[in-house]
């Protein structure tokens, strides 16, 4: 913002250099602490925490090591169950050679073809 030569800095509300005025402004904004703490990116912040929103509570809960560990364990169990289901499906599908390694998408495509073939056999 450019200042004109006839405009004084004292006229601008954002240039409050008086600590007493700044402290009163913080108290009127709902800050009850006499000693505001400085945050690098947001400016003055009160020590008295505001009530957190539901989304903020969720973010903080997800940031804990206990939550991350539990989530990783659940994900590992889910993936293991998924792989077991594919292995069971793979056992039911006829392939040559029988021990041929198939990807998940190949297993699904082969299962679709095999089901179609069995439906065709039943219809005839």
MOURWO-V859376 format. One record per helix or strand of 3 or more residues. SS is the DSSP state (H for helix, E for strand). FROM is the first residue (numbers start at 0). LEN is the number of residues. If there is no record, write none. Layout:
SS_FROM_LEN ; SS_FROM_LEN
//
This chain:
H_8_3 ; H_12_3 ; H_18_10 ; E_36_3 ; E_42_3 ; H_53_9 ; H_64_28 ; H_103_20
//
